[in-house]
Amino acid sequence: MYIISKRFSLASLTSFALTFVTALLLSAAAQAQNKEYTPSVGQEGKDVIWVPTPNELIAKMLDMAKLTPNDVHFDLGSGDGRTVIAAAKRGTKAVGVEYNPDMVELSKRNAQKEGATIAARTEFIRGDIFETNFSHATVLTLYLLPSLNLKLRPTILNMKPGTRVVSHAFTMGDWEADQTETVEGRTAYLWIVPAKVDGNWRIEGGGDIALKQTFQKLEGTSGGKPITNARMSGDTITFSVDGREYSGKVNGDRMEGAVKGSMAGKWSAARAK
């Protein structure tokens, strides 16, 4: 009887120990699964370190872009998703592109915490900003290093004229910003993608315009006379010639608008072939 009882006790003890260890392992796994990823300021990412943009500056950046529910917003290097979520709260379809998969999942959770409506307006893509197609965006926000801004610049300049680009802290090299704002010591820069008008144009009814374009700035001549105060803002062109003020819209190889001053009226021009 003693031997049988002892064997039974050892078996029971072994079974209990295995059950206890299994329970501990399952509990640890559950805790690890439930523990949310928490990023740290300054952590390394692809080509950058993560430093979040303050909410006050995000609001100013979206104001500068004149963001509306009709826009499509992309945040390149979207981090924890705060800029995307702020845009979605303004009724905009907003997309974040982020290389760190943990950040992407954190962004999704953060959006879901804001409710179903906000979550439905947001999308978070795990991807490389240089390999992601954002050509249909009407508003871009960035907090990238100057070298990355410059690398993106050719792609941005090929986007639809009028696309608004807002960067926290860093510029686009010699592409001068259209607007600069500062909030609590932090600076934001706005650029409006200009239509491409460099070259020669024929004015309908007679005359010509020769334009040299450097981003949104223009210089040139019309009828042999110098053009002054010339500038692009998206697809809108303005310039003066011999006391007359021209303004108009550019649509591919055509532009047309109104003239103020002497010989006021309408004008139009086509790109010379």
N, C-alpha and C positions, 0 to 999 in steps of 0.2 A: 504493500500500500504506500509506503513512504517513497519508493522509487518511482512509481507511477505518478504520484502527486507532484514530485519534483520535476519530472519530465514535462508534465502539463504546465507547471508554472513557468518554466524556461521558455516553452513555446509561446505562452501567452505574453510573456515579457518581450520576446522578440517581435511578435506581431504588433504589440502596442508601440514599440520603438519605431518600427517601420511606418506605422500609421501616423505617429507624431511627426516624424521627419518629413513625410510626404505632405502633411498639412502645413508645416512650416514653409516648405518649398512653394506650395501652391499660394500661400498667403504672400510670400515675398514676390512671386511673379505677378499676382494681382495688384500689389502695391506699386510695383514698377510700371505696370500697364496704366494704372490710374494716375500716376504722377506726370503732370504736364511738363513739357519741355520749357525751360526758362532761359532765354538768351541773356548774355551779359554784354554790357556796353564795351566796345573795343574788341570783341571777339573777331577772329579772322574769318573772312569769307573769300569768295573767288574774286581776286583783284582788288578787294576793298576790305575795310573793317566795318563792323556794324556800329553805327551811332544813330539813334533815332532822331527824327526831326520833331521839335516841340510842337504841340498841338496848335499853339497860337500862330506859329509860322505857317503851319499847314493851312490854316484858315486864310491867312493872307495870300499864300500862293494860289489857292483856288479862287480867291477874289480877283487876283491879278489876271488869271486865265479867263475870268468871267464865265465860269463853269455853269452850265445849265443842264436840265434833264435831257436836252436834245443832243448832248455831247457823248462821245465815247472816250473814256479816260483810261490811259495806261500809266502805271507807276513802274518805272524801270529800276529794279533793285528794291523790291517792296518791303523787305524786312518783316516786321510783325504785322503788317497790313493796315497800319493806322491811317495812312494817307488814302488808301483805297476805300476804307470804311468811311472816312470823312466825306469823300466824293459821293459815295452811295447815299449818305444821309441827305445830300442835296438833290437826290432823285436821279442821279446819273448812273449809267451802266459803267462800272469801274473794274479794271483788270490789273492785277499785280503780277509782275514777273520776278521770280526769286530763285536763285540757284540752290540755296540750302533747303533740302526737303523738310527738315524739322521746322524751319521758319514758315514754310508753306502750310503745314498742318496747323501750326500755331495760329496763323492768319485766318484759316478757315474756322477754327474754334472761336477766335475773337469776333469774327463776323456773325457767327451763330448766336453768340451771347447778346448781340444787338437786336435779335429778333429775326423772324422769318423774312420780313420784307427787305431788310438791309442785306441779309445773307443772299437773297435771290438776286440782288443787283450786283453782287461781287463775284469775281472769279479769280482764283489764284493758280498761276501756272508755274510748275517747277521747270525752269529752263534757263538758258543762256541768253542774255539780252541781245547779243550780237547774232543769234541764230533764230530769234523769235520774230514773227511777222506782226508788226504793229502799225502797218501802213494805213490802216483805216481809222486810226485814232485821230481825234480832233484836239485832244489835250494830252500833253505828256508832262509828267513830273519826274524830277531827277534829284538824287543826292549822291552824285558820283564824283570821282576824282577828275581833275581837269583833263588828264590824258584820255580818260574814258569818254568824256564829253566830246573831245576832238575826234576820237575814233568813231563816235556816233554821228558826228556833224554831217558828213556827206549823205547818210541815210535820211536824216531829218530834213535836210534841204531839198530832198527829192519827194517829200511828202506834199500833200495837197496844200496849196497856198491858203494861208489863214489859220493853219494849225498853230496852236499856242503851246509854247514850251516854257516850263518854269523850273529853274534849278535852284536848289538850296546851296548857297555858299560859293559854288564854283562857276566860272564863266565858260564861254565857247571860244576862247582865244581872241582872234581879231574880229570875230563877228560881234559887233557891238550890241548890247542889250537894248531893247525898245523901252524897257521900264525897269527901274531898280527900287526896291523897298527894303527897309530895315525894321525888324521887330526884336526888341530887347537884345540889341547887339548882333543879331544874325541877319544876313542879307539874302534876299531872293532876287533872281534875275528872270525877266520875261523876254522871250523872242517870239516874233510872229513870222512864220515861214513865208518868204516873199515869192510872188510869181516871178518867173524868169523872163526878162524882157531885153536882155543884152542883145545888141545887134541893130540892124537897120529896119525901119518901118516906113511904109508909104501912107501918107494921109490921103484919105478919099477926097477928091476934089482938087488935089494938087498939093505938093509939098512933101517933105520927108522929115524923119526924126532919126537921128543916130544916137544910140544909147550905149554907155559903158556902165555895167552894173557891178557893184561890190556889195554883196548881200542885199540889204534894203536900201542902200545908198546908190544914187544915180548921178551921172554927169553926161553931157553930150551937147548936141546942137540940133537946131531945127531951122531949115531954110538958111543955113550958114550962120545963124545967130546962137549964142550960147544959151543953154538951158540952166536955170537956177532953181533953187529950192526944190530939187527933184528927190523923190523918195517913194519907196514901195511900202505898203502896209498890207500884208497878205496879197489879195488880188486888186487892191486899190492903188492907183498911181496918181501922183500929183507932181506938177512942175509948172514953172513960169517961163514964158518967152516973150521978150519985147513988150512987157507990161500986161500981157494976157495970162490969166491963171487957168491952167488946165487941170481937170480932175476926171477920173474915169475908172472903169473896171477892165481888167485883163482876163480874157478867156482864151487860153491857148495862143493861137496866132492872130488874135484880134483884140483890139481894145477900143473902147468908145466911152464918151462922156460929155461933159459940158465945159464951156469956156466962159470965163468972166472977164470983164474989162472991155476994151475996144474989140469990135467984131464978135460980141458975145453970141453964143448959140451952142450948137451941138458939134461934136467932132468924132471921127472914127479913123482908125488906121489898121493896116494889115501888115504882117511881117513880110519883109521883102524876101523873095525866093532867090 
